[in-house]
Amino acid sequence: MTDQAVDTGGARLSAQGGTHDHFLGRVRELKELRADIERAGLDTLSGRKAPRARVLLIAGRPGSGRTALAEELVRQVAHRYPDGVLRARLSEPDGTPVPLGRAARDLLTALELPAPAGAAEDELTEALRTALADRRAVLLLDDAAGAEQVDALLPEAPDCLVVAVSSGPLTGIADVRPCTLGGLDTKSAVELLTRYAGGVRITVDPRSAESLAEACQGHPAALVLAGGWLAARPQAALSDLAKRLNTDDGTDAAPPARLFRHVHADLPAPAARILRLLCLAPAGLVDPHTASALAGCSVDAARAALDDFVALGLLRTVDCPLPQYDVPGWLHPLLRARAKAQERPAELQLARARMLERTVRLLQACRAITETDSPQAREKLNAMPREVRFPNPRAAADWLRVRRPALLASARLAVADGELDNLARRLMSQLVRAMVAHEGTQAAAADLYDVHGLVLDVAERQGLAREQAAALLNLGDVDARSGRTREALARYRSALDAGRRAHDPYATGRAMESVGAAYQELGDHDRAADWFGRALAERLARGEDEQAARLYGRIATAHAQAGRHGEALRNWRAAVAGYRRSGDLAAHVRALSELARVQEHAGRPEEALRTCHEAVECARRADDLRLHAALQLRLADTLEHLGDPTAARLHRVAAERMLAEEAPEDETGAEEDANACEIRSASSQD
């Protein structure tokens, strides 16, 4: 397996921040950590086989270089773990723990293993542990909020290694090997300053450089800020900045906070405001559009400001095809505090609303670019502002893929806010449509399930019964496809109640039919037929003949499965008549075929033979070779049961000839057509 990166709160980042990813210092810590990998554990010392992976803990405050040290350790030992490296970030930038189910799902996806949409947290974590049980891999768990998160993801494999990064101890995990970080040594601290500030000033005034490193307490984030501040001011002396820090009478004890105050104070007012508002960026991921919308400036101005922030050591660039930046975890609380102090609550809410509105426009354009065959869609796309349009579908798909964590985080934050529900509803609607357009319903099922859950939250909060019914139906469909039939049944019943409150005939009828399908899956054919009958009554009352014919078929199938052939025959005949009236020739043929099958099982072979001949004649008129061939095979089965193998063989040969004529067509499309026109042959098991 190749090296794999998963970051549930953002994207994989460089080890040291910005473009400077060469590791510095921490020689002693690295040596101790590597020795801990080899050291015998408590189980080994007591003569038992280690039941779980070895856990190394790198503890330190945000900005202390803890993630950089973890990345360097993993880089040095990765060759000993042939099944690769998996990464997960377990906290959001604001410190909120990432749900274990989301982290486990992303790790399973990185392993290219199935993770059913809507699966419970315990099911996903167990699947992950099982997947890693026979592997030799490294699991890097960054920014763990507590021992519970790490413990749930620990592989039950002694050949795996877990490197956890956290602010404090992981109490409760047996035999964890901690490494607590302090500041960098003076030599490494000065070298880090040199990378950002340039070598000339460091060389001519080494004592001031050491004094500045001491004022920063060797804290990597503070040193990067100091270097960036000096790089932006070629005339400034190192000693001046060191004095400013040493004489700082502020209340912030941490060096990064003191440096941030100076950097923020020296920024132009527009840039300082952009920086403050980045605390609102979802998942701590910023692109020029996000910054532009938050601050109400142009995209070009936002891009220039973000690049300046990278040079100052405030942001880090994300390694991806599109311009994207990460707000470091240590910076987020400082930005939030500054925004709260200098921005009115109404201004912060307006900035958040602008960001969500821009995201909605981008999602609309992302979906619209896939519909260029439609003149109306092209016209709508051309009417959009140039800055939110995509040049082609590939560019839109790349944007959707890169921004996926931020888009999902936007939806979660918008729903949690509670005051922007209308925007949240529009955002989630466009997000669902864009994902379906570019990825397909099945591929995006897990994300769609989460979004439908958020839609349900908003609908319940706002008392929107129609949207509540739609969300429950969507969630129930995913539950049903994932084998959680009883959970799906509960969703469908709730959707029925919501549809009735909304006086929505579509939702009501759809829910009734889905309840019937759930009972059918559970083997309760009597209740299935009853619920299909209720849905049928709704369709007949509205004069929907084609849908009524389809429901007659579902009722007939339920009766046939229960062994009530008389009821099944009556309903299949009603379905045949309904399809004949609607003019749907293909559906008419399939209904005739099913009628023949039930007639055969009911002990009426001559009637079944006549019905099969009628179906074959209709299929010939429909000019559908695959359907015609399927019916020839059904007719052959019926003739064999009647004791006429010669005629049966002739029909099988005819069917094979028809299928051979269809063979040159595209295999995928042919398979779909076969499923769409499937006609089951009678068998002794039916």
N, C-alpha and C positions, 0 to 999 in steps of 0.2 A: 504494500500500500504506500502511496506517496504521502508526503507531509500534508496534513489537512488542517484547515483553520476554520473554527466555528466561533463566532462572537455573537451571542444572543442579544447583546446590547449595542452592537455597532459593527465595525469591521476590524480586520487584523491591522495592527499598527506597527510602525518601526520601533525598534527596541529603545531608542533614547529620545525620540521626539524629533519632529521636523524631518529634515533629510540627513541628520547626523545619527546614523544607526550603528556606528562602531562602538563596541563596549569598552568602558573604562573602569579601572580599579576593581574592588571587591575580590581581590585575589584570595584573601584568607577565607571569606565566606564561601567562595566557589570550591575551595579545597575541602572545607568542612562538609559542604553539601554532597560532594562526590564521595567523600568517605562514608557519609551516612547511608548512601545507597548500598555500599558493600558491607556495612556493619550488620552483624547478626541481630535479628529482632528478638523480642521477648519470647515468641513462640519457638523459634529455633533454639534458643538457650534452654528452654524447658523440654526440648525433644519433640516438639510438635511441628507439623507442617504449617507454614503461614497460610491462613485462610483467605487473606485479602492482599491487595496491592500495598507496597511500601508507600507511605505518605510523608512527603517533605513539606514543611510549612515555611514560607518566607513572609515574615510579619514586619510591617512598617507602616508609617503614615503615608497617605496619598502624596505622590510627588517625590518619595524617598528613593525611587529607582527600583522598587520591589519587582515590578513587572519586567523591567529590563534585566534584572538579575535572573528571574525565572526563565526568560527567553534565552539568555546566554547559557544557563545550565542545560536547558533542553537541547540547544544547538550542539553542545559538547557531547551529550550522551545519546543523541537521537540514533546514531549508527548502531547502537546496541539493541534497538527496539525496531525490528523489521516491519512491524505492522503500523508504524507511523506515529504521528503526533496529532492529538485532537485538542482543540482549544475551546473553552467556553468562558464567557464573562458572566458572572453571577450576580452583579448588581447594576442597576441603572446609574447614570451619572449623578442623580440626586440622592443616591444611597438606597433606593428601594430595591429589595431583593428580587431578582428575576425568578418567576415561578419555575419550580423544578420540572414540571411537565414540558415547558417551553425549552429549557436547556437540554433535557433528555431527548426531545424530538429533534432538535438541531444536530445533536451529536449522532443520533441514529441516521439522520439524513446524510451527514458527512461520511458515515460508514456505508452509505448506499443500501441501507436496510429499511424495510417498511415501518412506518409509524402511523397507524390508523388515525384518521381525523377524529377528533373528539375523544380519543382514548384517555382514560383516567391517568392521573399522575403516577400512581403506583404501578400501573401496567407499563407505562413508558420507561420508568426507571428500572423495573425488573427486566424489560427487554434489553435495555442498554447493558446491564450487568451480565446478562446471559450472552450477549454478543461479544463482550470483552473477555468472557471466561476462558476462552481458548486462544487468546491473542497475546502478543507481547508488544504492548504499545505504551506511549506516554500520554497522560491526560493532564493538561495544564488548566487549572481552574482559577481564573483570575478574579480578583476583587470579591472573594467569598464573604458573604455577610455573616455567616455563622457555621458552626460545626454540622448543623442539620443538613444544610445544602451539600456539603462535601460528603458526608456519610451516605446520603441517599444515592450518590453517583459513584461511589467507590467500586471498582471492579473486584469481583471475587476471584482474582487471579494473582497469585504471588509473583508472576513474571511481569506484571504491569507496574508502572511507576506513576504516582500521582504527585504533581507539584501544585500545591495550593498557595495562593497569594491572599493575604488577609491583613486587616488592621490589628487584629489581636489574636489570642490563642484559640485553638480549636478544641476546647474542653469537651471530652466525651469520646474522642476518637483515640483508640488505643495505639500506643507505640508511635505517635506522630513525632517527627524530628523537626524541632523549630529552629529557625535562623532569624534573629531579630536584627533589623538594620538600623544603623546610626548614620552619621554623615560620611561622605567620601573622605579619604585621606587627602592631605594637603596637595600632594603631587597630582593626583587625579583631579581634584577640584580645580586647580590652576589650569590643567590641560583642558578641562571642559569649558572654562572661561575663555581660553585661547581659541577654541573652535568657533565661538560666536563673536567674540570681540576682536579677533585678529591677533597675530603674534607680535606685532611691533610694540604696542603699548605694554604687553606683558614682559617682553624682553628688556625694555628700557627701565621698567619699574617693577621688578619682581617682588620687592617687599610689599608694595601696595597691593599687588595681585594676591599675595598670601593674606594680607590684612582683609581684603575683600572676601576671600574664600572663608576666612574665619568669621567674618560678620554674617556670612550666609550659613554658617555652621555646617559647611560641607553638604548642604541640602541640594540635591541635583536640580529640582525645579527652580529653586531660588538662584542657583548659579546660571541656569539657562536664561532666566529673566534678566539677571545682571548683565550677562554677555550680550543679549539682544538689545538691551537699553544702551550699552556702550557702543555697539555696532551702529546704531542709529544716530549716534552723536560722536563723530570722529574727534571733535575737539575736547570732549570731556575727559577728565583724568580719572584714573582708577581710585586715587585717594579721595577725590570728591565724593564719589558714590559710597565708598567705605565709611567716610565721616557721616554722610547723611543717614546711613543705616545705624551707625553706632550711637548717633545722637537722637535717633527717632524716639519721640516720647509717646508714640501711639500705644494702644492697648493690645494690639495684635502681637502675640509672642512668636508665632511661627514665622521664619524668614520669608517663605513665599508670600505670605500676606503682606509683610512690610514692603517687599519689592513690588508686589502688585499695586499697592497704593501709589508708589512713585511713578510706575509705568502708566497707570490709568490717569494720574493727574497731568502727565506731560502729553497725553494724546490730544489731538484736535477734538473739539466738541462733537462733531458728527461721528468720528471714528470711535470715540469713547462711548457714545450712545449705542452704536452698532455692537460694540463689545459687550456692554451691559446686557443687552437684549438677547444675546446668545444663550443666556440661561434658560430661555424658552424653547430652544431647539430640541425637537423630539429625539430621544435616545442619545443626546449629545452629539448628533451628527448634523453638520451644517454644509449646505452648498450655497452658491451665489444667490439662487432664487430664494432660499429660506432667509438669508441675511437681508436681501433686498426687501422682502415683504415685511419682515420684522421692523426694519428701520424706516420703511417708506422711501427708499432711495432706488436709483437705477441698478440694474444687475451688474453693469460694468463697475460702478463705484463700489458695490458690495464685494465683487471679486478682488478688486485692488486692496480694499481694506482687509480682507481675509488673508491675502498674501502678506500684507504688512504684519499682521498678527503672528503669522508663522515665523517671519524673520525675527520678531521680538520674543519668540519662545512661548507665546500664549496659546497657540493652537498647534496641532500636528496634522500634516497631510495624510490622507488615507490612501493606501496603495490600491487604486482601482482605476478603471478607464476614464471616469468622469471626475471633474474637480469636486472633491469632497474633503471636509476637514472634521477633526475630532476635538471636542472640548475636553481637556484632561479632567479627571475626577477631582484633583485637588483645586482646580480653578472654579468648578461649578458653584460651590457654596459661596465663594467670594463674589462671583458675578451676581448671584441671587441676592446676596445682602446689599450689594451696591445698587442693583436695580430697585430693590424695595425702598432704599433710602432716597434715591434720586428720581424715581419715576412714580407718578400717581397711579393708583390701582386701575383707574379708567384707561390710562395710557397703555399699561401692560395688557389689559384685556383687549384693547384695540389692536395692539401689535400681534397678539395671538390670533385674533380674528383675521387680520390681513394675511398671516401665514397660512391659516387653514383655507382661506379663499383662494390664495395662489395655488395651493396644493390641489384644490378641486379643479381649477382651470387646467393645470398640468395633466391631471388624470383624464380629464375630458379630451384633451389633445392626444394623449397617449392611446386612448381607445379609438378616437376618430381616425387616426392615421391608418388603422387596420380596415377601414370601411371606405376606401377611396373609390371602390367600384360604384358606389351610390352617388349620384349627382347632388342629392341633398346633403350627404355627409361631407362631400368636397366643399360645397358652398359654406357649410357651417365651419369647417376647418379653416378655410381662407379668411373667414370673418374674425378669427381669433387674433389677438396681438402677436406680432412676430416673435417676441421673446418667449412665448409659451408654446410655440409650435415645434414639432420634430421634423427633421428633413425626410425621414423614411421610417418604416416599421421597425427595422433593426435598431435604430437609435432609440426609439421609444421603448423597445423591449429591454435594451441595455440600461436605460434610465430606471425602468421599473425594477429590474433585478438589483441594481446597485442601491437604490433608495428603499428597497423593501423593508429593512428594519425600521427606518425612520418613518415610512408611511404607516406601518402597523402601529408604531408608537404614537404617531399623530392621532390615529383613531382612538387609541386607548386614552390619551390625554384629553382629547376633546370630549369624550364621554364622561371621564372623571370630573372635568371642570363643572359640568352641570348647568352652566349659563350660556353655552353655545350649542344647544341641542340641534337647532335647525342646520347650522353649519356641519355639525357632526353627522347628521343624517345624510346630507348631500355628499360629504366626504366618503362615508362608507358605501353609499350607493355607487359612486364613481370608482371607488377602489375595487369593489366586487366586479364591476363591468370590465375594468381594465385588466384585472387578473384573468378573468374568463377569456377575454379576447386574445391575450398573449400566451397564456399558459394552459388554458383548458380547465374545465371544472374538476376533473379528476386530479390533475397535477397540483392544483392550488387548493385542494379540498381542506387541508389542515388550516391554512390561513383563512379560508372562507368560513370555516366553522367558527373560528374565533371572532371574525367580523360579524357574523350573524348573531353570535352571542351578545356582542356589544349593541347591535341594532335592537335586540330584545330588551336590553337594559334601558335604552332610551325610550322605546315604545311603552314600556311599563311605567316609567317615570312620568311620561307625558300623557299617559292614558290614551295612546293611539292604538285602538283595537285592531284596525286593519293591518298596520305594520307589525303589530305583535303576532297576528295570525301568520303573516308571511314569514317572519323570522322563525316561528315555531315549526312551520312546514319545512323550511329549508334545513333546520337543525334535525328534524325528524328524519328527513331523507338521508342525511349523512349517517345518522345513527343506524338506520335500516341497512344501508350499504355496508356498514362496518360490522354487521351482525348483532348489534345491540337492539334487538327487535322489541323487547319490553320497554326499553327507554324510548324508542321511537313511538310506540303505541301511546305512551303518556304524553309525548309532545303533540301527537296528532289530536288527541282528545282535548288538550288545552287549546290547540289551534281552532278546533271546532267551536269551542266556547267563545273564543275571541272573534271568530268570523261571524257568529250569530249576533254578538254585541254590536259589531260594525255593520250588520245587515249587508254583508258582502257575499253574494251568491257563489262567486267563484271560489273563495276561500272555504266556504261551508261545504260545497260539493267536493272540492279537492280533499278536504280533511276527512269527510265521510269515506271516500274511496280509499284513502291512505289507511284509515282505521281498519277497513275491510282487508286490505292487503297485509297489514300486520297480523291480524288474526289468522289469515290464510297461511302466512309464514310460520305461525305458532302451531298450526295443525288444527285450529278450531274452525272447521269449514262451515258449521252452522252459523256462527256469528259472522264469519266472512260474508256469506251469502246475504245475511240480514243487512249488513252495513252497505254492501254493494247495492242492495235493493233500495235503501234509503237515498243513496246518491242517485240512483236511476230515477226515482220519483222527482227529485229536484231537476234533473235534466229534461224529463218529459214535460214538466210544468212550464219550462222555458222554451220548449219546442226545439231543443238541440238534438235532432234525430241522429246525427253521426256519433255524438258522444254517448247517446242512449244505446245505440247499437253496440258500441264497445263495452258498455257496462253489462248488457245482456250476455255478452261473451264471458265476462268475468264471473257473473253469477252462474252461468252454465258450468264453467270450470270448477267452481267451488262445489256445486252439486255433484259433478262427476267424481271429484276427489272423495266426496262423502259416500259414493256408491248409489246416489239417487239418479239413475239414468233417465227416468221419465222426466224429471224436472230439468235435467241437463239438456235433453232433446228439445223440450219446449222452448227453453231460452236460446239455444243455438238457432232454432228456426226463426225466432224473433230477431236475432242478430243478423241472420242472412237477409231477412226482409228489410231490415233497417239499412244495411249497406247497399242493397239493391236500389232502394229509394234515393239514397244519397249519391249514387253514381260512383262510389269508390270500388272499382272493379277488383283491385288487388285484395282489399280487405274482404270483399264478398267471397273471393276464391278461398281465402284462408278460413273464413267461417264455414264454408261448405266442407272443407277438408276436416275441420274439427267435428262438424256434425256427423260426417261419415265415420270418424273414429269412435264416437260415442255409440252410434248405431251398431257398429261391429261388436263393441263390448256389451251392448244390451242384447246381443243374440239376434240381430237382424242383418245378416250378411248381405242378403239381396238388396235391401234398402241402401246399405252402405255402398254397394257396388254402383247402384244407380246414382247416388249422390257424388261418388268419385268421378264418374263419367261426366256429370254435369259440371263439376269443378274443373276437370281437364279442359272441357270445351270453353269455359269462361277464361281459363288461363291462356288458351290459344288466342282468344280475342284480345286479351290484355297485352299481348306481345311481350311477355316477360319470360325469357327462356329459363331462368333459374327457378322461378315459381312453377313453370310448366314441368320442369324436370322433377321437382320435389313431389308434385302431384302424380307423376308417372310412377315414382317409387311407392307412393302411398297406394296407388291402384294395384301395383304388383303385389304388395303385402296382402291386400284384400283378396286378390285372386288366389294367392297361395293358401290362404285360410279357407277358401271355397273349394280347394282341391283342383286347381287348374294351373299347374306349374309351367306349362308351355306358354300360355298367355302371359303369365307373370314374367317369364324370362324375356319375352318380346318387349314388354313395357320397360324392364330394367335396361335393356340394350338401348332403347330409345332415349331413356333418361341419361345414360352415359354419353350418348352422342351429343345431346344438348349441352351437357356440362363441358364436354370437350370443346365445343364451339365458343363457350364463354371463357375458357382458360386464358387466352391472351390478355384479358383485361387486367387491370391493376389488382394485385393480390389483396391489398388492404381493403380497397373498395368492394372487391368480390366477397371478402369475408363479412363485411358489414351488411351487404345485401343478403347474404345467406342467413345471417342472424335475423334480419328484418323480415325475411320471408320464410322463417323456419316453420316446417310442418312436421310434427312428430309422427313417425311410423308407429303403427300399433305393435305392441309387444305383449308377451305373457305377463310382464310385470305391471302393466297398466291396470 
